[in-house]
């Protein structure tokens, strides 16, 4: 996910997206808060380690619910396990299917 979102690297934590997302995983603040509450029961400080921990546990949760890697990439991109495209509230074009295919191309087992 990190490779697709920001390319990784030492400075990815400071990367800001065009739709109010931040960090290596490009979490939007409300999504990080929601995922943190689900995984930890509280909202921790927004650090690279906390983001990675929360994201890893969310992916584990989705895998345990039977979602495929493709569906998880779709969920990561827009919150649902199906493809959508359009213009978001920030005026940015999105295509979740295209995003999910990029995630899968970066996936290694």
The 8 nearest C-alpha neighbors of each residue, nearest first, counted from 0:
[[1, 3, 2, 102, 4, 24, 72, 105],
 [2, 0, 4, 24, 3, 7, 23, 5],
 [3, 1, 6, 7, 0, 4, 5, 105],
 [2, 4, 0, 1, 102, 5, 6, 101],
 [3, 5, 1, 2, 24, 0, 6, 25],
 [6, 4, 7, 23, 2, 1, 3, 11],
 [5, 7, 2, 3, 1, 4, 8, 11],
 [8, 6, 2, 5, 11, 1, 23, 9],
 [7, 9, 11, 10, 6, 5, 23, 12],
 [8, 10, 11, 7, 12, 13, 23, 6],
 [9, 11, 12, 8, 13, 14, 7, 23],
 [10, 12, 23, 14, 13, 7, 8, 9],
 [13, 11, 22, 23, 10, 14, 47, 21],
 [12, 14, 11, 22, 10, 15, 21, 23],
 [15, 13, 22, 11, 12, 21, 16, 23],
 [16, 14, 21, 20, 13, 22, 17, 19],
 [17, 15, 20, 18, 19, 21, 14, 25],
 [16, 18, 19, 15, 20, 91, 89, 90],
 [17, 19, 16, 20, 89, 91, 27, 88],
 [20, 18, 16, 17, 27, 21, 15, 28],
 [19, 21, 27, 25, 16, 26, 18, 15],
 [22, 20, 25, 15, 26, 14, 16, 27],
 [21, 23, 12, 25, 14, 24, 13, 11],
 [22, 24, 11, 12, 25, 1, 5, 7],
 [23, 25, 1, 22, 26, 4, 0, 5],
 [26, 24, 21, 20, 22, 23, 4, 27],
 [25, 27, 20, 21, 24, 31, 28, 30],
 [26, 28, 20, 30, 29, 19, 31, 21],
 [27, 29, 31, 30, 32, 26, 20, 19],
 [30, 28, 32, 31, 27, 33, 26, 34],
 [31, 29, 33, 32, 27, 28, 34, 26],
 [30, 32, 28, 34, 33, 29, 26, 35],
 [31, 33, 29, 35, 30, 34, 42, 36],
 [34, 32, 30, 36, 35, 31, 29, 37],
 [33, 35, 37, 31, 36, 32, 30, 38],
 [36, 34, 32, 38, 42, 39, 37, 33],
 [35, 37, 40, 41, 33, 39, 34, 38],
 [38, 36, 34, 35, 40, 39, 33, 41],
 [37, 39, 35, 36, 40, 34, 53, 56],
 [40, 38, 36, 41, 35, 37, 42, 53],
 [39, 41, 36, 37, 38, 35, 42, 34],
 [40, 42, 36, 39, 35, 43, 37, 32],
 [43, 41, 35, 32, 36, 44, 40, 39],
 [44, 42, 45, 41, 49, 35, 39, 46],
 [45, 43, 46, 42, 49, 50, 47, 48],
 [44, 46, 43, 49, 50, 47, 42, 31],
 [47, 45, 49, 48, 44, 50, 12, 43],
 [46, 48, 50, 49, 51, 12, 45, 22],
 [47, 49, 51, 46, 50, 52, 45, 53],
 [50, 48, 52, 46, 51, 47, 53, 45],
 [51, 49, 47, 53, 52, 48, 54, 46],
 [50, 52, 54, 48, 49, 53, 55, 47],
 [53, 51, 49, 55, 50, 54, 48, 56],
 [52, 54, 56, 50, 55, 51, 35, 49],
 [53, 55, 57, 51, 56, 52, 50, 58],
 [56, 54, 58, 52, 57, 53, 51, 59],
 [55, 57, 59, 53, 58, 54, 60, 52],
 [58, 56, 60, 54, 59, 55, 53, 61],
 [57, 59, 61, 55, 60, 56, 62, 54],
 [60, 58, 56, 62, 57, 61, 63, 55],
 [59, 61, 57, 63, 58, 62, 56, 64],
 [60, 62, 64, 58, 63, 59, 66, 57],
 [63, 61, 59, 65, 66, 64, 60, 58],
 [64, 62, 60, 65, 61, 59, 66, 58],
 [63, 65, 61, 62, 66, 60, 59, 67],
 [66, 64, 62, 63, 67, 61, 60, 70],
 [67, 65, 62, 61, 70, 64, 71, 68],
 [66, 68, 70, 69, 71, 65, 62, 61],
 [67, 69, 71, 70, 72, 66, 103, 62],
 [70, 68, 72, 67, 71, 99, 73, 103],
 [69, 71, 80, 73, 67, 72, 68, 66],
 [72, 70, 74, 68, 73, 69, 75, 67],
 [71, 73, 99, 75, 69, 70, 74, 76],
 [74, 72, 70, 76, 80, 71, 75, 99],
 [75, 73, 78, 79, 71, 80, 76, 77],
 [76, 74, 72, 73, 77, 78, 71, 79],
 [75, 77, 73, 74, 95, 72, 78, 98],
 [76, 78, 74, 79, 75, 73, 95, 83],
 [77, 79, 74, 75, 76, 73, 80, 81],
 [78, 80, 74, 81, 77, 73, 75, 70],
 [81, 79, 70, 74, 73, 71, 78, 82],
 [82, 80, 79, 73, 83, 70, 74, 96],
 [83, 81, 96, 95, 73, 84, 80, 94],
 [84, 82, 95, 94, 81, 96, 85, 93],
 [85, 83, 94, 93, 95, 82, 86, 92],
 [84, 86, 93, 92, 87, 94, 83, 91],
 [85, 87, 92, 91, 90, 93, 88, 84],
 [88, 86, 90, 89, 91, 92, 85, 93],
 [87, 89, 90, 86, 91, 18, 92, 85],
 [90, 88, 87, 91, 18, 17, 86, 19],
 [89, 91, 87, 88, 86, 92, 18, 17],
 [92, 90, 86, 87, 89, 93, 18, 17],
 [91, 93, 86, 85, 87, 90, 94, 84],
 [94, 92, 84, 85, 86, 95, 91, 87],
 [93, 95, 84, 97, 96, 83, 98, 85],
 [94, 96, 98, 82, 97, 83, 73, 76],
 [97, 95, 99, 82, 98, 94, 100, 73],
 [96, 98, 100, 95, 94, 99, 101, 93],
 [97, 99, 95, 101, 96, 100, 102, 94],
 [100, 98, 72, 102, 96, 101, 97, 73],
 [99, 101, 103, 97, 102, 98, 104, 96],
 [102, 100, 104, 98, 99, 103, 97, 3],
 [103, 101, 99, 105, 100, 104, 3, 0],
 [104, 102, 106, 100, 105, 101, 99, 69],
 [103, 105, 101, 102, 106, 100, 107, 99],
 [106, 104, 102, 103, 101, 107, 2, 3],
 [107, 105, 103, 104, 102, 108, 0, 101],
 [108, 106, 105, 103, 104, 102, 0, 68],
 [107, 106, 105, 103, 68, 104, 102, 0]]
